[in-house]
């Protein structure tokens, strides 16, 4: 199972998935062993101080492409544009209240 978890510090789940500096890419094999690699989030954001965008066509297609091949993304919060693009790509999204990445990984049921 391949999972993406947004992070800013490689320890905790980022508050906003699309604005995370990196994604922990977790690959869990049939024995439950997890291998973690990190991908830098190079998604460009043009958010104003209030969180709005310059246009309503704001998209996250580049993130969908970057995270291609994952089974699910687990995050603390997904914005509406992020959710729309990942839903369209058929990528499952799951919200978590857990803050520590290791705790999120331990909570995953295969």
C-alpha positions in Angstrom: 0.0 0.0 0.0 1.4 3.4 -1.0 0.4 6.4 1.2 1.2 10.1 1.0 1.2 12.2 4.2 1.8 16.0 3.9 4.5 17.3 6.3 6.6 20.4 6.9 9.1 18.9 9.3 9.2 15.1 8.6 7.7 14.5 12.0 4.2 15.9 12.0 1.2 16.0 9.6 1.0 19.5 7.9 -2.1 21.6 8.7 -2.8 22.2 5.0 -1.9 19.4 2.5 -1.5 21.6 -0.6 0.8 23.9 1.2 3.0 21.3 2.8 6.7 21.6 2.1 7.0 17.8 1.5 5.1 14.6 1.4 6.1 11.5 3.3 5.7 8.7 0.8 5.0 5.6 2.8 5.2 2.2 1.2 3.8 -0.6 3.4 4.5 -4.2 2.3 2.4 -7.3 3.1 4.3 -7.8 6.3 3.4 -4.3 7.6 7.0 -3.0 7.1 6.9 0.7 6.2 9.5 2.3 4.0 9.4 6.2 3.9 10.8 8.6 1.3 10.1 12.3 1.0 9.1 14.3 -2.1 9.4 18.0 -2.1 6.2 19.9 -2.9 7.0 22.3 -5.7 3.3 23.4 -6.1 3.1 27.1 -6.7 0.6 28.9 -4.5 -0.8 32.3 -5.2 -2.8 32.7 -2.0 -3.7 36.0 -0.5 -3.5 36.7 3.2 -7.1 35.6 3.6 -6.4 32.3 1.9 -8.2 33.2 -1.4 -6.8 32.7 -4.8 -6.4 35.0 -7.8 -8.9 32.8 -9.7 -11.3 30.0 -9.1 -9.4 27.8 -11.6 -6.7 27.2 -9.0 -5.7 23.5 -9.3 -3.4 20.9 -7.9 -2.9 18.8 -11.0 0.9 19.0 -10.5 0.5 17.4 -7.0 -1.7 14.7 -8.4 1.1 14.0 -10.9 3.8 14.2 -8.3 2.0 11.7 -6.0 1.0 9.4 -8.9 0.7 5.8 -7.9 -0.4 6.3 -4.3 -3.4 4.4 -3.0 -4.4 7.1 -0.5 -3.4 10.5 0.9 -3.9 11.0 4.6 -4.0 14.5 5.9 -5.2 16.8 8.6 -7.1 19.1 6.2 -7.8 19.2 2.5 -8.8 22.5 0.8 -11.7 22.4 -1.7 -9.5 22.7 -4.8 -7.1 20.0 -3.5 -10.1 17.7 -2.8 -11.6 18.3 -6.2 -8.5 17.4 -8.1 -7.6 14.3 -6.1 -11.2 13.1 -6.3 -11.2 13.6 -10.1 -8.0 11.6 -10.2 -9.5 8.7 -8.3 -7.1 9.1 -5.3 -8.7 8.3 -2.0 -8.3 10.9 0.8 -8.6 10.3 4.5 -8.6 12.9 7.3 -6.8 12.2 10.5 -6.7 13.9 13.8 -3.3 12.3 14.6 -0.5 14.8 14.4 2.6 12.6 14.5 3.4 10.8 11.2 4.6 7.6 13.0 1.2 7.5 14.8 -0.6 7.8 11.5 1.5 5.0 10.0 0.8 2.7 13.0 -2.9 3.4 12.7 -3.1 2.1 9.1 -5.0 -1.1 8.6 -3.9 -3.3 5.7 
